[in-house]
Amino acid sequence: MPLDQLKSLFSESGLPETQARKMINSMNHFDIARLLHQLTAYEKVLIFQYIEGDVKRQELLYETDQESRKEISDALGLRSEEHTSELQSH
């Protein structure tokens, strides 16, 4: 079900941004992390940007697969060393 919810955000009749943000943040970010590998790079980055709170974002990056982590980091111009040090400090 969570994958269907995420996919519905990007369908032609997708939700407005405010509703999409609300839906993403109502979901368990650990569940989202486990599903990212099934989405496109664009969808991964958009979901990451919609997540509110640095801790949740860091946890999502930590819990997701390496390829998704790299795609998000590259798209946003983040270095993986920054995430490692941030994750270790929490």
MIVO-875317 format. One record per residue: residue number from 0; residue in one letter; x, y, z of N, C-alpha, C, O in turn. Coordinates in nm, 2 decimals, always signed. Layout:
N
+-----+------+--------+--------+--------+--------+--------+--------+--------+--------+--------+--------+--------+--------+
!  nr ! rest !    n.X !    n.Y !    n.Z !   ca.X !   ca.Y !   ca.Z !    c.X !    c.Y !    c.Z !    o.X !    o.Y !    o.Z !
+-----+------+--------+--------+--------+--------+--------+--------+--------+--------+--------+--------+--------+--------+
! NUM !    a !      X !      Y !      Z !      X !      Y !      Z !      X !      Y !      Z !      X !      Y !      Z !
...
+-----+------+--------+--------+--------+--------+--------+--------+--------+--------+--------+--------+--------+--------+
//
This chain:
90
+-----+------+--------+--------+--------+--------+--------+--------+--------+--------+--------+--------+--------+--------+
!  nr ! rest !    n.X !    n.Y !    n.Z !   ca.X !   ca.Y !   ca.Z !    c.X !    c.Y !    c.Z !    o.X !    o.Y !    o.Z !
+-----+------+--------+--------+--------+--------+--------+--------+--------+--------+--------+--------+--------+--------+
!   0 !    m !  +0.08 !  -0.12 !  +0.00 !  +0.00 !  +0.00 !  +0.00 !  +0.09 !  +0.13 !  +0.00 !  +0.06 !  +0.22 !  -0.08 !
!   1 !    p !  +0.19 !  +0.14 !  +0.08 !  +0.27 !  +0.26 !  +0.08 !  +0.33 !  +0.29 !  -0.06 !  +0.34 !  +0.41 !  -0.10 !
!   2 !    l !  +0.37 !  +0.19 !  -0.13 !  +0.43 !  +0.21 !  -0.26 !  +0.32 !  +0.27 !  -0.36 !  +0.35 !  +0.36 !  -0.43 !
!   3 !    d !  +0.20 !  +0.22 !  -0.35 !  +0.09 !  +0.27 !  -0.43 !  +0.06 !  +0.42 !  -0.40 !  +0.04 !  +0.50 !  -0.48 !
!   4 !    q !  +0.07 !  +0.45 !  -0.27 !  +0.05 !  +0.59 !  -0.23 !  +0.16 !  +0.68 !  -0.29 !  +0.13 !  +0.79 !  -0.34 !
!   5 !    l !  +0.29 !  +0.63 !  -0.28 !  +0.39 !  +0.71 !  -0.33 !  +0.38 !  +0.73 !  -0.48 !  +0.40 !  +0.84 !  -0.54 !
!   6 !    k !  +0.35 !  +0.62 !  -0.55 !  +0.33 !  +0.63 !  -0.70 !  +0.22 !  +0.72 !  -0.74 !  +0.23 !  +0.79 !  -0.84 !
!   7 !    s !  +0.11 !  +0.73 !  -0.66 !  +0.00 !  +0.81 !  -0.69 !  +0.04 !  +0.96 !  -0.69 !  -0.03 !  +1.04 !  -0.75 !
!   8 !    l !  +0.14 !  +0.99 !  -0.61 !  +0.19 !  +1.13 !  -0.61 !  +0.24 !  +1.18 !  -0.75 !  +0.23 !  +1.30 !  -0.78 !
!   9 !    f !  +0.29 !  +1.09 !  -0.83 !  +0.35 !  +1.12 !  -0.95 !  +0.27 !  +1.08 !  -1.07 !  +0.32 !  +1.09 !  -1.19 !
!  10 !    s !  +0.15 !  +1.04 !  -1.05 !  +0.06 !  +1.01 !  -1.16 !  +0.01 !  +1.14 !  -1.23 !  +0.03 !  +1.25 !  -1.18 !
!  11 !    e !  -0.04 !  +1.13 !  -1.35 !  -0.09 !  +1.24 !  -1.42 !  -0.19 !  +1.33 !  -1.34 !  -0.19 !  +1.45 !  -1.35 !
!  12 !    s !  -0.27 !  +1.26 !  -1.26 !  -0.36 !  +1.33 !  -1.17 !  -0.31 !  +1.35 !  -1.03 !  -0.38 !  +1.34 !  -0.93 !
!  13 !    g !  -0.18 !  +1.37 !  -1.02 !  -0.11 !  +1.38 !  -0.89 !  -0.17 !  +1.48 !  -0.80 !  -0.24 !  +1.57 !  -0.84 !
!  14 !    l !  -0.14 !  +1.47 !  -0.67 !  -0.19 !  +1.56 !  -0.57 !  -0.12 !  +1.70 !  -0.58 !  +0.00 !  +1.70 !  -0.63 !
!  15 !    p !  -0.18 !  +1.80 !  -0.54 !  -0.11 !  +1.93 !  -0.53 !  +0.00 !  +1.92 !  -0.43 !  +0.00 !  +1.83 !  -0.34 !
!  16 !    e !  +0.11 !  +2.00 !  -0.44 !  +0.23 !  +1.99 !  -0.36 !  +0.20 !  +1.99 !  -0.21 !  +0.26 !  +1.91 !  -0.14 !
!  17 !    t !  +0.11 !  +2.08 !  -0.17 !  +0.08 !  +2.08 !  -0.02 !  +0.02 !  +1.95 !  +0.03 !  +0.06 !  +1.90 !  +0.14 !
!  18 !    q !  -0.06 !  +1.89 !  -0.05 !  -0.12 !  +1.76 !  -0.01 !  -0.02 !  +1.65 !  -0.02 !  -0.01 !  +1.56 !  +0.07 !
!  19 !    a !  +0.07 !  +1.65 !  -0.12 !  +0.17 !  +1.55 !  -0.13 !  +0.27 !  +1.56 !  -0.02 !  +0.31 !  +1.46 !  +0.04 !
!  20 !    r !  +0.31 !  +1.68 !  +0.02 !  +0.40 !  +1.70 !  +0.14 !  +0.33 !  +1.64 !  +0.26 !  +0.40 !  +1.57 !  +0.34 !
!  21 !    k !  +0.21 !  +1.67 !  +0.28 !  +0.13 !  +1.62 !  +0.40 !  +0.13 !  +1.47 !  +0.40 !  +0.15 !  +1.40 !  +0.50 !
!  22 !    m !  +0.10 !  +1.41 !  +0.29 !  +0.09 !  +1.26 !  +0.28 !  +0.23 !  +1.20 !  +0.31 !  +0.24 !  +1.10 !  +0.38 !
!  23 !    i !  +0.33 !  +1.25 !  +0.24 !  +0.47 !  +1.20 !  +0.27 !  +0.50 !  +1.20 !  +0.41 !  +0.56 !  +1.11 !  +0.47 !
!  24 !    n !  +0.48 !  +1.32 !  +0.48 !  +0.51 !  +1.33 !  +0.62 !  +0.42 !  +1.25 !  +0.71 !  +0.46 !  +1.24 !  +0.83 !
!  25 !    s !  +0.31 !  +1.21 !  +0.67 !  +0.22 !  +1.12 !  +0.75 !  +0.27 !  +0.98 !  +0.75 !  +0.23 !  +0.90 !  +0.83 !
!  26 !    m !  +0.35 !  +0.94 !  +0.65 !  +0.40 !  +0.81 !  +0.63 !  +0.52 !  +0.79 !  +0.72 !  +0.59 !  +0.88 !  +0.75 !
!  27 !    n !  +0.55 !  +0.66 !  +0.75 !  +0.67 !  +0.62 !  +0.82 !  +0.79 !  +0.64 !  +0.73 !  +0.79 !  +0.57 !  +0.63 !
!  28 !    h !  +0.88 !  +0.72 !  +0.76 !  +0.99 !  +0.75 !  +0.67 !  +1.09 !  +0.63 !  +0.66 !  +1.16 !  +0.62 !  +0.56 !
!  29 !    f !  +1.08 !  +0.54 !  +0.76 !  +1.16 !  +0.41 !  +0.74 !  +1.10 !  +0.32 !  +0.63 !  +1.17 !  +0.26 !  +0.56 !
!  30 !    d !  +0.96 !  +0.32 !  +0.63 !  +0.90 !  +0.25 !  +0.52 !  +0.93 !  +0.31 !  +0.39 !  +0.95 !  +0.24 !  +0.29 !
!  31 !    i !  +0.93 !  +0.44 !  +0.38 !  +0.96 !  +0.51 !  +0.25 !  +1.10 !  +0.47 !  +0.21 !  +1.12 !  +0.44 !  +0.09 !
!  32 !    a !  +1.20 !  +0.47 !  +0.30 !  +1.34 !  +0.44 !  +0.27 !  +1.35 !  +0.30 !  +0.21 !  +1.43 !  +0.28 !  +0.12 !
!  33 !    r !  +1.27 !  +0.21 !  +0.25 !  +1.27 !  +0.07 !  +0.20 !  +1.21 !  +0.06 !  +0.06 !  +1.23 !  -0.04 !  -0.01 !
!  34 !    l !  +1.13 !  +0.16 !  +0.02 !  +1.07 !  +0.16 !  -0.11 !  +1.13 !  +0.24 !  -0.22 !  +1.10 !  +0.23 !  -0.33 !
!  35 !    l !  +1.22 !  +0.33 !  -0.18 !  +1.28 !  +0.42 !  -0.28 !  +1.34 !  +0.35 !  -0.40 !  +1.34 !  +0.41 !  -0.51 !
!  36 !    h !  +1.40 !  +0.24 !  -0.38 !  +1.47 !  +0.17 !  -0.49 !  +1.37 !  +0.14 !  -0.61 !  +1.41 !  +0.11 !  -0.72 !
!  37 !    q !  +1.24 !  +0.14 !  -0.58 !  +1.14 !  +0.11 !  -0.68 !  +1.09 !  +0.24 !  -0.75 !  +1.00 !  +0.23 !  -0.84 !
!  38 !    l !  +1.15 !  +0.35 !  -0.72 !  +1.10 !  +0.48 !  -0.78 !  +1.21 !  +0.54 !  -0.87 !  +1.33 !  +0.49 !  -0.87 !
!  39 !    t !  +1.18 !  +0.63 !  -0.95 !  +1.27 !  +0.70 !  -1.04 !  +1.36 !  +0.79 !  -0.96 !  +1.32 !  +0.83 !  -0.84 !
!  40 !    a !  +1.47 !  +0.84 !  -1.01 !  +1.56 !  +0.93 !  -0.94 !  +1.48 !  +1.06 !  -0.91 !  +1.50 !  +1.12 !  -0.80 !
!  41 !    y !  +1.41 !  +1.11 !  -1.00 !  +1.33 !  +1.23 !  -0.98 !  +1.23 !  +1.21 !  -0.87 !  +1.22 !  +1.30 !  -0.78 !
!  42 !    e !  +1.16 !  +1.10 !  -0.86 !  +1.07 !  +1.08 !  -0.75 !  +1.14 !  +1.07 !  -0.62 !  +1.09 !  +1.12 !  -0.52 !
!  43 !    k !  +1.25 !  +1.00 !  -0.62 !  +1.33 !  +0.99 !  -0.49 !  +1.37 !  +1.13 !  -0.44 !  +1.35 !  +1.16 !  -0.32 !
!  44 !    v !  +1.42 !  +1.21 !  -0.53 !  +1.46 !  +1.35 !  -0.48 !  +1.34 !  +1.43 !  -0.44 !  +1.35 !  +1.50 !  -0.33 !
!  45 !    l !  +1.24 !  +1.42 !  -0.51 !  +1.12 !  +1.50 !  -0.47 !  +1.07 !  +1.45 !  -0.33 !  +1.03 !  +1.54 !  -0.25 !
!  46 !    i !  +1.06 !  +1.33 !  -0.31 !  +1.02 !  +1.27 !  -0.18 !  +1.11 !  +1.32 !  -0.07 !  +1.07 !  +1.36 !  +0.04 !
!  47 !    f !  +1.24 !  +1.31 !  -0.09 !  +1.34 !  +1.36 !  +0.00 !  +1.32 !  +1.50 !  +0.04 !  +1.33 !  +1.54 !  +0.16 !
!  48 !    q !  +1.29 !  +1.59 !  -0.06 !  +1.27 !  +1.73 !  -0.04 !  +1.14 !  +1.75 !  +0.04 !  +1.14 !  +1.85 !  +0.11 !
!  49 !    y !  +1.05 !  +1.67 !  +0.02 !  +0.92 !  +1.69 !  +0.09 !  +0.92 !  +1.65 !  +0.24 !  +0.84 !  +1.69 !  +0.32 !
!  50 !    i !  +1.02 !  +1.57 !  +0.27 !  +1.03 !  +1.52 !  +0.41 !  +1.07 !  +1.64 !  +0.50 !  +1.17 !  +1.71 !  +0.47 !
!  51 !    e !  +0.99 !  +1.66 !  +0.61 !  +1.02 !  +1.77 !  +0.70 !  +1.11 !  +1.72 !  +0.81 !  +1.09 !  +1.62 !  +0.87 !
!  52 !    g !  +1.22 !  +1.79 !  +0.84 !  +1.31 !  +1.77 !  +0.95 !  +1.43 !  +1.70 !  +0.90 !  +1.43 !  +1.60 !  +0.83 !
!  53 !    d !  +1.54 !  +1.76 !  +0.95 !  +1.68 !  +1.70 !  +0.91 !  +1.70 !  +1.56 !  +0.96 !  +1.76 !  +1.48 !  +0.89 !
!  54 !    v !  +1.65 !  +1.54 !  +1.08 !  +1.68 !  +1.40 !  +1.14 !  +1.61 !  +1.30 !  +1.05 !  +1.66 !  +1.19 !  +1.02 !
!  55 !    k !  +1.48 !  +1.32 !  +1.02 !  +1.41 !  +1.23 !  +0.93 !  +1.48 !  +1.21 !  +0.80 !  +1.49 !  +1.10 !  +0.75 !
!  56 !    r !  +1.53 !  +1.32 !  +0.74 !  +1.60 !  +1.31 !  +0.61 !  +1.73 !  +1.22 !  +0.63 !  +1.76 !  +1.14 !  +0.54 !
!  57 !    q !  +1.80 !  +1.25 !  +0.73 !  +1.92 !  +1.17 !  +0.76 !  +1.89 !  +1.02 !  +0.78 !  +1.96 !  +0.94 !  +0.73 !
!  58 !    e !  +1.79 !  +1.00 !  +0.85 !  +1.75 !  +0.86 !  +0.88 !  +1.71 !  +0.79 !  +0.75 !  +1.74 !  +0.67 !  +0.72 !
!  59 !    l !  +1.63 !  +0.86 !  +0.66 !  +1.59 !  +0.81 !  +0.54 !  +1.71 !  +0.77 !  +0.45 !  +1.72 !  +0.66 !  +0.39 !
!  60 !    l !  +1.81 !  +0.86 !  +0.44 !  +1.93 !  +0.83 !  +0.37 !  +2.01 !  +0.71 !  +0.42 !  +2.06 !  +0.63 !  +0.35 !
!  61 !    y !  +2.01 !  +0.71 !  +0.55 !  +2.09 !  +0.60 !  +0.62 !  +2.02 !  +0.46 !  +0.59 !  +2.09 !  +0.36 !  +0.57 !
!  62 !    e !  +1.89 !  +0.46 !  +0.59 !  +1.81 !  +0.34 !  +0.58 !  +1.79 !  +0.29 !  +0.44 !  +1.75 !  +0.17 !  +0.42 !
!  63 !    t !  +1.80 !  +0.38 !  +0.34 !  +1.77 !  +0.34 !  +0.20 !  +1.89 !  +0.27 !  +0.14 !  +2.00 !  +0.26 !  +0.20 !
!  64 !    d !  +1.87 !  +0.22 !  +0.02 !  +1.98 !  +0.15 !  -0.05 !  +2.08 !  +0.25 !  -0.10 !  +2.05 !  +0.37 !  -0.11 !
!  65 !    q !  +2.20 !  +0.20 !  -0.13 !  +2.31 !  +0.28 !  -0.17 !  +2.28 !  +0.36 !  -0.30 !  +2.32 !  +0.48 !  -0.31 !
!  66 !    e !  +2.22 !  +0.29 !  -0.40 !  +2.19 !  +0.36 !  -0.52 !  +2.10 !  +0.48 !  -0.50 !  +2.12 !  +0.59 !  -0.56 !
!  67 !    s !  +2.00 !  +0.46 !  -0.43 !  +1.90 !  +0.57 !  -0.40 !  +1.97 !  +0.68 !  -0.32 !  +1.95 !  +0.80 !  -0.36 !
!  68 !    r !  +2.05 !  +0.65 !  -0.23 !  +2.13 !  +0.75 !  -0.15 !  +2.21 !  +0.83 !  -0.24 !  +2.22 !  +0.95 !  -0.23 !
!  69 !    k !  +2.28 !  +0.76 !  -0.33 !  +2.37 !  +0.83 !  -0.43 !  +2.30 !  +0.92 !  -0.52 !  +2.34 !  +1.03 !  -0.55 !
!  70 !    e !  +2.18 !  +0.87 !  -0.57 !  +2.10 !  +0.95 !  -0.67 !  +2.05 !  +1.08 !  -0.60 !  +2.06 !  +1.19 !  -0.66 !
!  71 !    i !  +2.01 !  +1.07 !  -0.48 !  +1.96 !  +1.18 !  -0.40 !  +2.08 !  +1.28 !  -0.37 !  +2.06 !  +1.40 !  -0.40 !
!  72 !    s !  +2.19 !  +1.23 !  -0.33 !  +2.30 !  +1.31 !  -0.29 !  +2.35 !  +1.38 !  -0.42 !  +2.39 !  +1.50 !  -0.41 !
!  73 !    d !  +2.37 !  +1.31 !  -0.53 !  +2.42 !  +1.37 !  -0.65 !  +2.32 !  +1.48 !  -0.70 !  +2.37 !  +1.58 !  -0.74 !
!  74 !    a !  +2.20 !  +1.45 !  -0.70 !  +2.10 !  +1.55 !  -0.75 !  +2.09 !  +1.68 !  -0.67 !  +2.07 !  +1.78 !  -0.72 !
!  75 !    l !  +2.12 !  +1.66 !  -0.54 !  +2.11 !  +1.78 !  -0.45 !  +2.25 !  +1.84 !  -0.43 !  +2.26 !  +1.94 !  -0.35 !
!  76 !    g !  +2.36 !  +1.78 !  -0.49 !  +2.49 !  +1.83 !  -0.47 !  +2.55 !  +1.81 !  -0.33 !  +2.63 !  +1.89 !  -0.28 !
!  77 !    l !  +2.50 !  +1.70 !  -0.27 !  +2.55 !  +1.67 !  -0.13 !  +2.66 !  +1.57 !  -0.14 !  +2.66 !  +1.48 !  -0.23 !
!  78 !    r !  +2.76 !  +1.58 !  -0.06 !  +2.87 !  +1.48 !  -0.05 !  +2.83 !  +1.37 !  +0.05 !  +2.77 !  +1.40 !  +0.15 !
!  79 !    s !  +2.86 !  +1.25 !  +0.02 !  +2.83 !  +1.14 !  +0.11 !  +2.90 !  +1.15 !  +0.24 !  +2.85 !  +1.11 !  +0.35 !
!  80 !    e !  +3.02 !  +1.22 !  +0.25 !  +3.09 !  +1.23 !  +0.37 !  +3.01 !  +1.32 !  +0.47 !  +3.02 !  +1.30 !  +0.59 !
!  81 !    e !  +2.94 !  +1.42 !  +0.41 !  +2.86 !  +1.51 !  +0.50 !  +2.75 !  +1.43 !  +0.57 !  +2.73 !  +1.45 !  +0.69 !
!  82 !    h !  +2.69 !  +1.33 !  +0.50 !  +2.58 !  +1.25 !  +0.55 !  +2.64 !  +1.16 !  +0.66 !  +2.58 !  +1.14 !  +0.77 !
!  83 !    t !  +2.76 !  +1.10 !  +0.63 !  +2.82 !  +1.01 !  +0.73 !  +2.85 !  +1.08 !  +0.86 !  +2.81 !  +1.03 !  +0.97 !
!  84 !    s !  +2.91 !  +1.20 !  +0.85 !  +2.94 !  +1.27 !  +0.97 !  +2.81 !  +1.32 !  +1.05 !  +2.81 !  +1.32 !  +1.17 !
!  85 !    e !  +2.71 !  +1.36 !  +0.97 !  +2.59 !  +1.40 !  +1.03 !  +2.52 !  +1.29 !  +1.10 !  +2.47 !  +1.30 !  +1.21 !
!  86 !    l !  +2.52 !  +1.17 !  +1.04 !  +2.45 !  +1.06 !  +1.10 !  +2.52 !  +1.01 !  +1.22 !  +2.46 !  +0.97 !  +1.32 !
!  87 !    q !  +2.66 !  +1.02 !  +1.22 !  +2.73 !  +0.97 !  +1.34 !  +2.72 !  +1.07 !  +1.46 !  +2.74 !  +1.03 !  +1.57 !
!  88 !    s !  +2.69 !  +1.20 !  +1.43 !  +2.68 !  +1.29 !  +1.54 !  +2.54 !  +1.29 !  +1.61 !  +2.52 !  +1.35 !  +1.71 !
!  89 !    h !  +2.45 !  +1.21 !  +1.55 !  +2.31 !  +1.20 !  +1.61 !  +2.30 !  +1.07 !  +1.68 !  +2.19 !  +1.05 !  +1.74 !
+-----+------+--------+--------+--------+--------+--------+--------+--------+--------+--------+--------+--------+--------+
//
